[in-house]
Amino acid sequence: MKALVTGPRGFVGARIMSEMENAIPAPSLRSCSDDDIRRLVETVQPDVIIHTAAISDIPTCEKDPDASRRANIDIPVCLVRTGRKCVIFSSDQVYSGCAGEGPYAEDDVSPANVYARHKLEMEQRTLDICPDTVLLRATWMYDMPMYGVPNRGNFLMLMLRSADAAFSSGDYRAVTYVREVARLIRQAAVLPGGVYNYGSENDLSMLDTALWLKERLSLPIRISDRPAHNNLWMDCSKAKSHAICFPNTIEGLKKCIADYSL
């Protein structure tokens, strides 16, 4: 399978490049015209396009919604219009305004910020153009640094490097080992078109998850409980029905700890 990977030096894309044979790195598409993107795809002739590039920082999207719209809607729409099978990363932020207790299935959406609204619009528009498009709603991901690749802020590095941190007992969400995200991408590339919750599940609050990791690694970090309610807890049954099975958050952390001998 020849895959054209966008964001090939990003947090997710770099791991996918390492995982997949015949992966072709795409140049940055941020300043490309739609014609430039079409020419790139015609030149590479990929079997699948794996689109990981985005503007994912929520405050940045709030400050510059036009840039967010270009990166998070217009570019993936252009990729889908090339007629190639596309696997596009979306976000658990589409659940950011949900009022229920969770876990949330794919239809339970209520975006509460610009980034989330743009991701949801992108999902809807790309599926309208090509129902074969695969949309992967990813959780917050973590890893140790990868040589030569920027390691964006993530749960594991925050816990390892900070003296103090605050998490909420009312914040339910998963965190996912990004190498598991990359490991399962070949299976994701052959999924039927549609939206899939793609990552670990977690029935613990973020406070309890942080306390577990603190104890497991004997970390000298002070953890406080901050008042917040930010439920992004996903039900991944749909992906599991296609044999895409992630370890839950605690099992994923155990695997990462073993991989790096932490």
N, C-alpha and C positions, 0 to 999 in steps of 0.2 A: 504494500500500500504506500503510494507516494503522497505525503502530506505536506502542504504549504502551511507553515506555522507563523502566525503573526505574534509580535512581541517575543521573539526567540531569545532575547537576553533578559526578559522579565522574570519575575518570581516564579510564575507558573510555566511560561513558555520555555525557559531554559531547562527545566526538569523534563518537559515533554521532549525537547530536542535530544536530551541524553537517553531517554527511554525508547524512542522510536527509530527504527532503521528507515532509511529513505525519507527522512524529514528535511525539508528545504526551508531555510530561514527566510522570512519575508523582510524587506527593508521597512523602516518606519512608514506607515501610511498616513500619518497625521497631516502632512502637507501635500499629499498626492491628490490629484483630481480623480474623478470617477473614471475618466479615460485611462489615466495612468494605472489604476487598479485593474481595469479590464485587460490592459496590455500585459501586465505582470502575470495574471492568471493564464492568459493565452500562451505566454512564453513557457511557463512552468508546466502547464498541463497536469495539475495535481488530481489524484483520485478524490481527495478530500481537503478542505480548508479547515484548519483548526485555529479559531480566532480567539486569542487570549488577551490581545491588546485592548486597553480601555483607559479612561480617566476614572479611577475608582475612589479617589479621595473625596469624601462627601463634602467637606467645607469648600474645596476647590470647585466642585460642580455647582455649589450654591452661589459662589462668587462669579463664576463665568459659565452661565448656562448654555451660551452659544457654543463654547468649546466642548462642553459636555455633550451637547446634541450632536455635534460633528463626530466626536470620537465614539460615543455610545449608541448612536442611532444610525447616522448617515453612512459611516464606513461599513458596518456590518450589513446594512441593507444593500449597499453596492456590491459587496462580496457575494451575497445570495443571488443577486441579479446576474452574476456571471454564469449561472446554470450549474455550478459545481456543488456537490454535497458539502454542506457547511455544518461544522460543530462549533457552537458559539457559547462562550462562557457568559452566564448571567450571574445573578447575586441573590443571596437570601434576604437582602434588603427590601425586596418586593413585599416582604411580610412585616415591614417595620411599623405599619399602622394598624396591624391586626389587634383586635381587642380580646380575642379568646385566649384560652390557656395553652393551646397547641397540644401536640405537634401539628404543624400545618401541612396539608396536602397541596398539590400544585394549583388547585383552583382557589385556595384561600388567600387571595392577594389583597393588599391594601398599602401601597407605597406611600411613605410619609416624608420623602425628601426628593430633591431634583434628580439625584443619581438613580434612586429607585424608580421614579416615574419614567425616566429615560430608558432604563433597562426593561421595564415592562412594556413600554411602547415598542422598543426594538423587538422584543419577543413576538408581539402581535403582528407587527409589520412584516417581519421575515417569514413567519408562518403563512401569512396571507400570500406572499409572493411565491414561496415554495414550501408546501406542507411537509416535505422531506427533511427540512432543517431540524437539527437537534440543538436544543437549548439546555445548558447545564447550569442550574442554580447552585453556585458554590458557596460554602461557608467561609468564615475567617480561617485562613490556612497558616501553617507554621512550618519552620524547618530551621536547622542550623545553617550558617552561611555556606554558600557554594562558591568555590574559587572563581574570581573574575566576574561575579554576578552580584548586583546590588541585592542586599537582603532586607526587604522592607520590614517595617515594624510588625512584629507578630507576637502572639501570646507566649511562645516558648522563650524567645529572646528577651521579652519584657520581664519574665520571671527570673531568668538567669542573670540579668544585668542590673536590675533595680534594687534599691534598698527598701523602697516603700511602693505599694500598689494598692489600688482600691478596686474591688469588684462588688457586684451587687448580688444579694441573695434573691432578688426579684428578676434577675437577668438570665433567661434560659436560652441558650444557643449552643451549637456545636462548634468545636474547632477541629480542623482536619489536617492530618499530616500530608503535606503537599506531594510527597513522593508516592503516596497511595493514589492521589488524584492523577498523577502521571502514569502510574502503573496500569490503571484501568482505562486509559484513554483509547486504546485500540478497540476495546469492547464498546465504548461509548460511540466510536466512529461508525459503527454498524447498527446502532439503534434505529428503530423506526422514528420518523419525524415526530417532534413534540417537545414538551417541556418536562424536565426531570430534576427533582431534588437530588443533588450529586455531592455527597460527602458523608461524613460521619454523623451519627445520631448521638444525642446526649440528653439523658433525663436528669442530669445534675445542673444546679445553678452554676453560673460562672464563678461565684464565690467558692462553692464546694469543689469545683474543678481546680481552682487555684490552690486551695488548701490541700487537696490531694497531691498535687505536684510538689508543693513546698515540703510536705512530709516525705514523699517518695525520694526526693533528691537532697533532703536535709538542707534546704536553701535558707540563707540568712536574710530573708525578706519579711518585712512587716506587712501584713495584709489586713486591710480594713473593709468593712461592709459599707458601701455607699448607697444612699437611697436612690433607686432607679427601677424602672420597669421597661425592659427592652426585649420582648420575647420574639426570637427568630428561630425557634425550635422547629426543625423540619421533619416530616414523615417521609422516609426514603423508600417506602414500599414499592413504588412504581419502578424505580431503578432495580430494586432487588428482584422483582418479577422477571427481569431480563438478565439475571445472574451477575449484576453489578453490585457487589457487596463490600462495603467498607467496614473496617473494625469500628466499634463505637469510640467515642472520644477517649475514654480511659485506655482502652486496648490500643488505640493508635498512638497515644503518648508512650505506652510501654514499648511499643515497637520502635519508636524513634529513640527512646532511651537506650534500647539494646543496640540499634544500628550504630549509634555514636559512642557507645560505652560511656554514657554520662554517669 
